[in-house]
């Protein structure tokens, strides 16, 4: 009495886009790759090359912010002189930047 009859609607036309439906998704993946993944991979590669090139006498900054001069280079650890007669051992991965020679003396 109060409920109206439900009639079937005509079937809609199928989407003719095909690949056009996925074009925004493909564009989003491309933007994500070029804006986030590629620069991150490039930075990781540069960091790996920098760590492989570390040698005795290099002046470095660690992730903790300590400045020091490399005294000894091992496979996974390096010895860093952070003051006169004060040497600490740190992991190679803790090196953030290699400074130009003479930077520590100028500070």
C-alpha positions, 0 to 999 in steps of 0.5 A: 500500500505505502511501498511503491513497486520497484522496476528494473532499469535498463542496462547501462552501456559498458565503459569504452575507455579500457586503458583510459580508466587506468590512466590516472592510476598509471600517472599517480604511480609514475609521479610517485616513482619520480618524486619519491623512489628515484631520489631516495635510490640515488641518495642511497647509492651516493651514500654507499659510494661515500662510505666505500671511499672513506680513508684515514685522515678524512674529516667527517660528521656523524648522524649524532652531529659529532665532528672528527677525523678518521684514524682507522677504517675497518670493514664495518666500523671506523675509529674517529678522533673527536678531540686530542687523544679521544678516539671513538669507534662508530659504525660506518653507517653513522657517517653522514657527511665527509667534510673538506680537509681543514674544516675542523681546524677552521671551526 
